[in-house]
Amino acid sequence: MRGRVARPLISCLVVAVLSLWAQSIPGLAQQRDTSSTLSGDMSPLEVQRLFDAFELVRAEEMLTLSEQQYPEFVKRFKVLQDARRRGQQERKRRLKELQRISDQPGADESMLADQLEALATHDQETAELQRSAIAEIDTILDVQQQVRFRIFEEAMERRRSELRMLAGGQPLPQ
């Protein structure tokens, strides 16, 4: 029961820190005294960890997970988060490589075609890893929780998009 009492507090703290971070991004808000924000103190990795914790707390709240479901959900949800993050990082790397090659005068068309094919393959593999991770999560949820999980996933993606827009298009960690 102690964990259930602490989770709302953690959720509030995560929301507060993310709000402060979002306000500290240049162009997000009017100029503020930066000594009262976390702009210089938080790395993208720290922001990502906070958002991950926020997602986990919100998922538990939305899904109303039982004490038995929670530990297994945490493990499986982290697998999903890691699959997304690694997939996004690799996709960005591949796109940078494509950009580098295409910017060269007389870029080799066959090399570009190979890189495009590799990107498409990567995208398919990443999507499959994510589907598999979601299927693993589904095995511990009832049907109502599965529905709420899909709705939750969409809401979190919207929240990420909103934060990206507030950040003036700056990429946020995945």
MDAnalysis code that builds the backbone (N, CA, C; Angstrom):
import MDAnalysis as mda
import numpy as np

u = mda.Universe.empty(522, n_residues=174, atom_resindex=np.repeat(np.arange(174), 3), trajectory=True)
u.add_TopologyAttr("name", ["N", "CA", "C"] * 174)
u.add_TopologyAttr("resid", np.arange(1, 175))
u.add_TopologyAttr("resname", ["MET", "ARG", "GLY", "ARG", "VAL", "ALA", "ARG", "PRO", "LEU", "ILE", "SER", "CYS", "LEU", "VAL", "VAL", "ALA", "VAL", "LEU", "SER", "LEU", "TRP", "ALA", "GLN", "SER", "ILE", "PRO", "GLY", "LEU", "ALA", "GLN", "GLN", "ARG", "ASP", "THR", "SER", "SER", "THR", "LEU", "SER", "GLY", "ASP", "MET", "SER", "PRO", "LEU", "GLU", "VAL", "GLN", "ARG", "LEU", "PHE", "ASP", "ALA", "PHE", "GLU", "LEU", "VAL", "ARG", "ALA", "GLU", "GLU", "MET", "LEU", "THR", "LEU", "SER", "GLU", "GLN", "GLN", "TYR", "PRO", "GLU", "PHE", "VAL", "LYS", "ARG", "PHE", "LYS", "VAL", "LEU", "GLN", "ASP", "ALA", "ARG", "ARG", "ARG", "GLY", "GLN", "GLN", "GLU", "ARG", "LYS", "ARG", "ARG", "LEU", "LYS", "GLU", "LEU", "GLN", "ARG", "ILE", "SER", "ASP", "GLN", "PRO", "GLY", "ALA", "ASP", "GLU", "SER", "MET", "LEU", "ALA", "ASP", "GLN", "LEU", "GLU", "ALA", "LEU", "ALA", "THR", "HIS", "ASP", "GLN", "GLU", "THR", "ALA", "GLU", "LEU", "GLN", "ARG", "SER", "ALA", "ILE", "ALA", "GLU", "ILE", "ASP", "THR", "ILE", "LEU", "ASP", "VAL", "GLN", "GLN", "GLN", "VAL", "ARG", "PHE", "ARG", "ILE", "PHE", "GLU", "GLU", "ALA", "MET", "GLU", "ARG", "ARG", "ARG", "SER", "GLU", "LEU", "ARG", "MET", "LEU", "ALA", "GLY", "GLY", "GLN", "PRO", "LEU", "PRO", "GLN"])
u.atoms.positions = np.array([
    [0.823, -1.199, 0.000],
    [0.000, 0.000, 0.000],
    [0.861, 1.255, 0.000],
    [2.028, 1.183, 0.607],
    [2.907, 2.336, 0.684],
    [3.266, 2.857, -0.700],
    [3.530, 1.961, -1.670],
    [3.853, 2.357, -3.036],
    [2.719, 3.102, -3.691],
    [1.492, 2.711, -3.411],
    [0.327, 3.380, -3.991],
    [0.196, 4.811, -3.489],
    [0.572, 5.059, -2.232],
    [0.496, 6.408, -1.676],
    [1.592, 7.275, -2.280],
    [2.776, 6.722, -2.487],
    [3.911, 7.495, -2.991],
    [3.772, 7.826, -4.474],
    [3.104, 7.002, -5.255],
    [3.032, 7.225, -6.701],
    [2.355, 8.537, -7.082],
    [1.229, 8.940, -6.442],
    [0.670, 10.253, -6.805],
    [1.640, 11.391, -6.519],
    [2.409, 11.287, -5.447],
    [3.404, 12.301, -5.135],
    [4.475, 12.343, -6.216],
    [4.941, 11.186, -6.633],
    [5.935, 11.112, -7.709],
    [5.365, 11.726, -8.979],
    [4.116, 11.414, -9.277],
    [3.471, 11.965, -10.472],
    [3.457, 13.486, -10.430],
    [3.090, 14.045, -9.284],
    [3.061, 15.499, -9.142],
    [4.449, 16.100, -9.322],
    [5.459, 15.466, -8.732],
    [6.823, 15.959, -8.874],
    [7.287, 15.915, -10.321],
    [6.993, 14.818, -11.009],
    [7.395, 14.685, -12.407],
    [6.724, 15.759, -13.250],
    [5.431, 15.969, -13.044],
    [4.705, 16.998, -13.794],
    [5.305, 18.368, -13.527],
    [5.616, 18.664, -12.276],
    [6.193, 19.964, -11.933],
    [7.542, 20.166, -12.603],
    [8.394, 19.147, -12.570],
    [9.717, 19.271, -13.187],
    [9.597, 19.416, -14.694],
    [8.725, 18.613, -15.331],
    [8.525, 18.750, -16.777],
    [7.982, 20.122, -17.133],
    [7.103, 20.661, -16.312],
    [6.566, 22.003, -16.562],
    [7.660, 23.044, -16.469],
    [8.490, 22.933, -15.435],
    [9.601, 23.867, -15.302],
    [10.554, 23.757, -16.480],
    [10.844, 22.524, -16.891],
    [11.733, 22.323, -18.024],
    [11.141, 22.938, -19.285],
    [9.845, 22.706, -19.524],
    [9.209, 23.239, -20.727],
    [9.238, 24.760, -20.719],
    [9.064, 25.369, -19.552],
    [9.084, 26.825, -19.457],
    [10.475, 27.382, -19.674],
    [11.487, 26.565, -19.448],
    [12.857, 27.061, -19.542],
    [13.409, 27.039, -20.964],
    [12.690, 26.428, -21.902],
    [13.165, 26.349, -23.277],
    [13.023, 27.720, -23.930],
    [14.092, 28.191, -24.589],
    [14.011, 29.501, -25.242],
    [12.837, 29.556, -26.206],
    [12.116, 30.667, -26.151],
    [10.996, 30.841, -27.053],
    [9.715, 30.207, -26.545],
    [9.793, 29.419, -25.501],
    [8.599, 28.779, -24.961],
    [7.770, 29.771, -24.177],
    [8.419, 30.518, -23.393],
    [7.715, 31.485, -22.565],
    [8.484, 32.795, -22.664],
    [7.890, 33.840, -22.130],
    [8.589, 35.104, -22.121],
    [9.830, 34.943, -21.262],
    [10.801, 35.825, -21.473],
    [12.045, 35.718, -20.715],
    [11.738, 35.667, -19.230],
    [12.340, 34.720, -18.563],
    [12.154, 34.551, -17.129],
    [13.525, 34.531, -16.465],
    [13.528, 34.681, -15.188],
    [14.764, 34.555, -14.430],
    [15.184, 33.097, -14.463],
    [16.256, 32.793, -15.185],
    [16.655, 31.397, -15.368],
    [17.185, 30.773, -14.081],
    [17.462, 31.574, -13.076],
    [17.923, 30.975, -11.826],
    [16.813, 30.172, -11.161],
    [15.560, 30.431, -11.533],
    [14.447, 29.702, -10.923],
    [13.990, 28.523, -11.763],
    [14.681, 28.251, -12.871],
    [14.297, 27.123, -13.715],
    [15.405, 26.091, -13.742],
    [15.138, 24.997, -14.383],
    [16.099, 23.909, -14.448],
    [16.802, 23.834, -15.793],
    [16.721, 24.881, -16.597],
    [17.207, 24.815, -17.973],
    [18.652, 24.364, -18.075],
    [19.523, 24.893, -17.241],
    [20.915, 24.528, -17.346],
    [21.274, 23.277, -16.568],
    [20.359, 22.803, -15.763],
    [20.660, 21.689, -14.876],
    [20.187, 20.341, -15.392],
    [19.358, 20.309, -16.430],
    [18.781, 19.045, -16.875],
    [19.270, 18.679, -18.266],
    [19.807, 17.485, -18.360],
    [20.230, 16.978, -19.658],
    [19.028, 16.358, -20.356],
    [19.112, 16.158, -21.671],
    [18.021, 15.477, -22.370],
    [17.732, 14.094, -21.790],
    [18.769, 13.410, -21.327],
    [18.565, 12.090, -20.722],
    [17.748, 12.200, -19.438],
    [18.034, 13.220, -18.643],
    [17.270, 13.423, -17.408],
    [15.815, 13.759, -17.711],
    [15.605, 14.580, -18.723],
    [14.238, 14.908, -19.123],
    [13.522, 13.645, -19.582],
    [14.222, 12.804, -20.348],
    [13.632, 11.561, -20.820],
    [13.259, 10.656, -19.653],
    [14.135, 10.552, -18.690],
    [13.848, 9.716, -17.521],
    [12.629, 10.234, -16.763],
    [12.524, 11.543, -16.635],
    [11.355, 12.114, -15.966],
    [10.083, 11.826, -16.753],
    [10.161, 11.980, -18.070],
    [8.975, 11.707, -18.888],
    [8.614, 10.230, -18.813],
    [9.607, 9.344, -18.807],
    [9.347, 7.909, -18.662],
    [8.650, 7.619, -17.339],
    [9.148, 8.241, -16.269],
    [8.518, 8.035, -14.956],
    [7.097, 8.578, -14.955],
    [6.917, 9.737, -15.569],
    [5.581, 10.333, -15.685],
    [4.646, 9.387, -16.433],
    [5.123, 8.836, -17.555],
    [4.306, 7.899, -18.334],
    [3.911, 6.683, -17.499],
    [4.859, 6.168, -16.752],
    [4.591, 4.977, -15.950],
    [3.532, 5.252, -14.885],
    [3.671, 6.368, -14.187],
    [2.693, 6.717, -13.152],
    [1.321, 6.941, -13.779],
    [1.289, 7.665, -14.893],
    [0.000, 7.927, -15.564],
    [-0.619, 6.626, -16.077],
    [0.208, 5.711, -16.588],
    [-0.312, 4.423, -17.069],
    [-0.955, 3.661, -15.930],
    [-0.273, 3.619, -14.791],
    [-0.835, 2.906, -13.647],
    [-2.170, 3.512, -13.237],
    [-2.229, 4.838, -13.216],
    [-3.477, 5.508, -12.843],
    [-4.591, 5.204, -13.835],
    [-4.286, 5.290, -15.111],
    [-5.312, 5.104, -16.133],
    [-5.775, 3.650, -16.221],
    [-4.837, 2.733, -16.028],
    [-5.168, 1.315, -16.176],
    [-5.705, 0.696, -14.893],
    [-5.561, 1.393, -13.776],
    [-5.904, 0.844, -12.461],
    [-5.337, -0.563, -12.302],
    [-4.036, -0.633, -12.353],
    [-3.327, -1.899, -12.234],
    [-3.422, -2.443, -10.812],
    [-3.542, -3.749, -10.709],
    [-3.546, -4.397, -9.403],
    [-2.114, -4.491, -8.893],
    [-1.983, -4.808, -7.618],
    [-0.653, -4.999, -7.028],
    [0.098, -6.130, -7.731],
    [-0.629, -7.141, -8.200],
    [0.009, -8.252, -8.888],
    [0.434, -7.861, -10.304],
    [-0.337, -7.029, -10.970],
    [-0.030, -6.628, -12.339],
    [1.129, -5.637, -12.413],
    [1.215, -4.758, -11.417],
    [2.123, -3.628, -11.502],
    [3.581, -4.007, -11.775],
    [4.207, -4.910, -11.001],
    [5.639, -5.194, -11.261],
    [5.895, -5.731, -12.671],
    [5.032, -6.602, -13.132],
    [5.221, -7.161, -14.483],
    [4.949, -6.095, -15.545],
    [3.959, -5.246, -15.299],
    [3.670, -4.155, -16.236],
    [4.880, -3.245, -16.358],
    [5.496, -2.902, -15.236],
    [6.665, -2.014, -15.260],
    [7.754, -2.604, -16.146],
    [8.071, -3.878, -15.958],
    [9.112, -4.519, -16.777],
    [8.758, -4.466, -18.260],
    [7.539, -4.827, -18.577],
    [7.139, -4.889, -19.985],
    [6.996, -3.504, -20.610],
    [6.547, -2.550, -19.834],
    [6.403, -1.179, -20.333],
    [7.781, -0.583, -20.623],
    [8.762, -0.884, -19.783],
    [10.123, -0.393, -20.025],
    [10.712, -1.002, -21.292],
    [10.379, -2.252, -21.575],
    [10.818, -2.872, -22.829],
    [10.246, -2.099, -24.010],
    [8.970, -1.736, -23.925],
    [8.330, -0.949, -24.992],
    [8.998, 0.417, -25.129],
    [9.220, 1.098, -24.021],
    [9.872, 2.406, -24.069],
    [11.272, 2.304, -24.681],
    [12.014, 1.279, -24.287],
    [13.367, 1.099, -24.826],
    [13.332, 0.803, -26.321],
    [12.388, -0.017, -26.760],
    [12.267, -0.323, -28.191],
    [11.970, 0.948, -28.978],
    [11.098, 1.764, -28.457],
    [10.787, 3.038, -29.137],
    [12.000, 3.943, -29.192],
    [12.658, 4.088, -28.070],
    [13.798, 4.993, -27.997],
    [14.933, 4.542, -28.915],
    [15.287, 3.265, -28.834],
    [16.367, 2.752, -29.698],
    [15.991, 2.867, -31.172],
    [14.742, 2.557, -31.490],
    [14.288, 2.664, -32.877],
    [14.365, 4.087, -33.391],
    [13.936, 5.036, -32.552],
    [13.963, 6.448, -32.949],
    [15.397, 6.945, -33.094],
    [16.271, 6.554, -32.175],
    [17.668, 6.974, -32.253],
    [18.338, 6.432, -33.521],
    [18.092, 5.168, -33.815],
    [18.684, 4.568, -35.012],
    [18.106, 5.209, -36.275],
    [16.817, 5.513, -36.250],
    [16.184, 6.161, -37.409],
    [16.824, 7.531, -37.656],
    [17.017, 8.287, -36.593],
    [17.660, 9.600, -36.723],
    [19.071, 9.456, -37.284],
    [19.801, 8.455, -36.797],
    [21.159, 8.222, -37.291],
    [21.149, 7.904, -38.781],
    [20.231, 7.041, -39.190],
    [20.139, 6.665, -40.602],
    [19.732, 7.856, -41.473],
    [18.833, 8.681, -40.970],
    [18.425, 9.863, -41.733],
    [19.576, 10.862, -41.874],
    [20.369, 11.021, -40.821],
    [21.542, 11.899, -40.914],
    [22.519, 11.380, -41.969],
    [22.697, 10.072, -41.990],
    [23.589, 9.464, -42.982],
    [23.049, 9.697, -44.391],
    [21.752, 9.521, -44.571],
    [21.129, 9.794, -45.875],
    [21.352, 11.255, -46.285],
    [21.166, 12.148, -45.323],
    [21.368, 13.575, -45.596],
    [22.813, 13.840, -45.997],
    [23.753, 13.240, -45.274],
    [25.175, 13.430, -45.570],
    [25.506, 12.961, -46.980],
    [25.027, 11.779, -47.333],
    [25.316, 11.222, -48.657],
    [24.662, 12.070, -49.747],
    [23.418, 12.459, -49.514],
    [22.693, 13.207, -50.555],
    [23.246, 14.617, -50.752],
    [23.901, 15.158, -49.723],
    [24.480, 16.493, -49.836],
    [25.782, 16.515, -50.630],
    [26.370, 15.355, -50.858],
    [27.617, 15.296, -51.609],
    [27.324, 15.528, -53.084],
    [28.167, 16.341, -53.736],
    [27.988, 16.519, -55.175],
    [28.133, 15.171, -55.891],
    [27.229, 14.902, -56.796],
    [27.268, 13.649, -57.552],
    [27.011, 12.435, -56.675],
    [26.080, 12.574, -55.730],
    [25.775, 11.475, -54.805],
    [25.431, 10.209, -55.587],
    [25.942, 9.086, -55.106],
    [25.737, 7.792, -55.745],
    [24.292, 7.350, -55.529],
    [23.537, 7.268, -56.632],
    [22.118, 6.897, -56.563],
    [21.911, 5.507, -55.972],
    [22.780, 4.578, -56.316],
    [22.603, 3.217, -55.796],
    [22.865, 3.167, -54.291],
    [23.820, 3.972, -53.834],
    [24.087, 4.029, -52.396],
    [22.885, 4.632, -51.661],
    [22.302, 5.678, -52.250],
    [21.111, 6.281, -51.657],
    [19.951, 5.286, -51.625],
    [19.782, 4.545, -52.712],
    [18.704, 3.555, -52.769],
    [18.923, 2.478, -51.706],
    [20.165, 2.045, -51.522],
    [20.477, 1.051, -50.489],
    [20.177, 1.590, -49.095],
    [20.534, 2.838, -48.858],
    [20.281, 3.452, -47.555],
    [18.775, 3.615, -47.299],
    [18.041, 3.972, -48.348],
    [16.581, 4.075, -48.211],
    [15.961, 2.723, -47.886],
    [16.453, 1.695, -48.535],
    [15.947, 0.341, -48.278],
    [16.276, -0.084, -46.844],
    [17.481, 0.241, -46.399],
    [17.873, -0.086, -45.025],
    [17.005, 0.660, -44.016],
    [16.661, 1.908, -44.335],
    [15.775, 2.689, -43.459],
    [14.386, 2.050, -43.396],
    [13.877, 1.639, -44.532],
    [12.559, 1.000, -44.571],
    [12.569, -0.310, -43.777],
    [13.626, -1.079, -43.926],
    [13.765, -2.331, -43.169],
    [13.820, -2.045, -41.674],
    [14.601, -1.039, -41.315],
    [14.697, -0.650, -39.905],
    [13.322, -0.249, -39.371],
    [12.591, 0.556, -40.114],
    [11.264, 0.996, -39.687],
    [10.329, -0.195, -39.471],
    [10.385, -1.177, -40.371],
    [9.554, -2.376, -40.227],
    [9.955, -3.176, -38.996],
    [11.246, -3.338, -38.777],
    [11.728, -4.097, -37.616],
    [11.346, -3.400, -36.308],
    [11.485, -2.077, -36.288],
    [11.117, -1.314, -35.093],
    [9.625, -1.438, -34.812],
    [8.819, -1.323, -35.844],
    [7.370, -1.459, -35.669],
    [7.021, -2.848, -35.133],
    [7.698, -3.870, -35.625],
    [7.447, -5.232, -35.149],
    [7.857, -5.393, -33.687],
    [9.004, -4.829, -33.306],
    [9.430, -4.877, -31.908],
    [8.413, -4.199, -31.002],
    [7.886, -3.069, -31.451],
    [6.892, -2.354, -30.654],
    [5.590, -3.143, -30.562],
    [5.155, -3.724, -31.676],
    [3.936, -4.554, -31.644],
    [4.114, -5.732, -30.692],
    [5.282, -6.350, -30.734],
    [5.567, -7.478, -29.861],
    [5.556, -7.053, -28.390],
    [6.150, -5.903, -28.094],
    [6.170, -5.401, -26.714],
    [4.757, -5.094, -26.226],
    [3.936, -4.524, -27.089],
    [2.545, -4.235, -26.719],
    [1.774, -5.537, -26.506],
    [2.019, -6.527, -27.347],
    [1.364, -7.831, -27.181],
    [1.746, -8.452, -25.840],
    [3.017, -8.294, -25.430],
    [3.446, -8.809, -24.127],
    [2.742, -8.077, -22.989],
    [2.566, -6.785, -23.130],
    [1.837, -6.020, -22.119],
    [0.387, -6.498, -22.059],
    [-0.208, -6.707, -23.228],
    [-1.606, -7.142, -23.289],
    [-1.857, -8.442, -22.534],
    [-0.855, -9.323, -22.465],
    [-1.067, -10.621, -21.809],
    [-1.340, -10.491, -20.316],
    [-0.960, -9.358, -19.711],
    [-1.221, -9.190, -18.280],
    [-2.394, -8.251, -18.003],
    [-2.994, -7.703, -19.068],
    [-4.117, -6.779, -18.910],
    [-5.419, -7.453, -19.317],
    [-6.514, -7.037, -18.679],
    [-7.820, -7.495, -19.159],
    [-8.223, -6.625, -20.349],
    [-9.340, -6.950, -20.971],
    [-9.742, -6.250, -22.198],
    [-9.979, -4.767, -21.945],
    [-10.628, -4.418, -20.846],
    [-10.859, -2.998, -20.533],
    [-9.534, -2.257, -20.363],
    [-8.584, -2.883, -19.695],
    [-7.281, -2.259, -19.517],
    [-6.543, -2.131, -20.844],
    [-6.700, -3.105, -21.733],
    [-6.071, -3.017, -23.054],
    [-6.611, -1.812, -23.823],
    [-7.914, -1.605, -23.734],
    [-8.529, -0.447, -24.400],
    [-7.975, 0.838, -23.801],
    [-7.952, 0.917, -22.478],
    [-7.428, 2.124, -21.823],
    [-5.953, 2.338, -22.146],
    [-5.204, 1.228, -22.315],
    [-3.787, 1.353, -22.662],
    [-3.623, 1.979, -24.047],
    [-4.442, 1.568, -25.004],
    [-4.361, 2.162, -26.351],
    [-4.681, 3.661, -26.299],
    [-5.698, 4.020, -25.519],
    [-6.069, 5.431, -25.371],
    [-4.940, 6.194, -24.673],
    [-4.374, 5.583, -23.658],
    [-3.247, 6.173, -22.942],
    [-2.066, 6.417, -23.875],
    [-1.732, 5.432, -24.690],
    [-0.617, 5.554, -25.625],
    [-0.816, 6.750, -26.566],
    [-2.021, 6.905, -27.064],
    [-2.323, 8.031, -27.957],
    [-2.186, 9.361, -27.212],
    [-2.677, 9.403, -25.982],
    [-2.589, 10.631, -25.182],
    [-1.127, 11.004, -24.918],
    [-0.284, 10.012, -24.637],
    [1.132, 10.296, -24.383],
    [1.821, 10.783, -25.659],
    [1.463, 10.233, -26.797],
    [2.057, 10.702, -28.054],
    [1.646, 12.145, -28.323],
    [0.398, 12.476, -28.030],
    [-0.046, 13.875, -28.174],
    [0.746, 14.783, -27.234],
    [0.964, 14.324, -26.014],
    [1.711, 15.129, -25.047],
    [3.132, 15.372, -25.542],
    [3.783, 14.330, -26.095],
    [5.125, 14.492, -26.666],
    [5.107, 15.524, -27.794],
    [4.114, 15.419, -28.661],
    [4.006, 16.357, -29.787],
    [3.807, 17.782, -29.287],
    [2.979, 17.948, -28.280],
    [2.754, 19.278, -27.717],
    [4.043, 19.844, -27.141],
    [4.787, 19.014, -26.423],
    [6.057, 19.479, -25.870],
    [7.035, 19.860, -26.977],
    [7.052, 19.075, -28.061],
    [7.928, 19.414, -29.194],
    [7.537, 20.771, -29.778],
    [6.227, 20.998, -29.938],
    [5.776, 22.284, -30.495],
    [6.111, 23.422, -29.543],
    [5.918, 23.208, -28.253],
    [6.260, 24.244, -27.279],
    [7.747, 24.548, -27.288],
    [8.531, 23.533, -27.575],
    [9.983, 23.705, -27.616],
    [10.438, 24.336, -28.927],
    [9.502, 24.776, -29.739],
    [9.858, 25.416, -31.002],
    [10.424, 24.450, -32.011],
    [9.955, 23.216, -31.975],
    [10.421, 22.235, -32.934],
    [11.688, 21.513, -32.521],
    [12.246, 21.908, -31.360],
    [13.451, 21.232, -30.905],
    [13.100, 19.769, -30.611],
    [13.952, 18.861, -31.017],
    [13.652, 17.455, -30.741],
    [13.730, 17.173, -29.252],
    [12.758, 16.448, -28.771],
    [12.776, 15.999, -27.392],
    [13.270, 14.569, -27.376],
    [13.838, 14.156, -26.283],
    [14.315, 12.770, -26.214],
    [13.181, 11.805, -26.431],
    [13.491, 10.657, -27.005],
    [12.488, 9.618, -27.213],
    [12.656, 8.538, -26.203],
])
